[in-house]
Amino acid sequence: MMMLRSRGHKPAPVNFGLAGSFRNLVFLSCILLLGLSCLPSWAETSAEKRKSLAAELGRVQQELVAAQTNLAEQAKTIWNRQHDLEYNNPECAALREEITALEKQLVEKRRLLDAKMSLQPEMKDIKKNRQELFENIQKLKDDERLLMNEIMAIDHGAEP
């Protein structure tokens, strides 16, 4: 039994009775019969469709291999063109030299910072703490590996 709601009133019960159920049953039966009548022809077209799709898949896979090969060849050509453009253009070459010099300075500054930091007393504590953390993780990984080996040995019927 279904309840319909209306504004401001109590929901009123609605009973479709046997007539509604019978109509639904007839409708579903018709759909089922219609579907079953199409089944043999569907199986035939399904096999044909599969064959067609397999042929299409083969064609697409061949195109994909060709496109990937072409991409590999073209990528090298494109990179060479970009490289030539970057180094043959005087403005771009000057910027490239500036960038290289700045990168060298940055590497040197990082090296100096590391050297100064290593002289700080707190750095020794930090390094020791970091080392302890890594050693703890390594110990847990070793324990995990040993336990997994024992479990596998039991699962395969051998004593560890």
Secondary structure, DSSP 8 states (H G I E B T S, - for coil): -EEE--TTS--EEE--HHHHHHHHHHHHHHHHHHHHHHHHHHHHHHHHHHHHHHHHHHHHHHHHHHHHHHHHHHHHHHHHHHHHHHHHSHHHHHHHHHHHHHHHHHHHHHHHHHHHHHHSHHHHHHHHHHHHHHHHHHHHHHHHHHHHHHHHHHHTT---
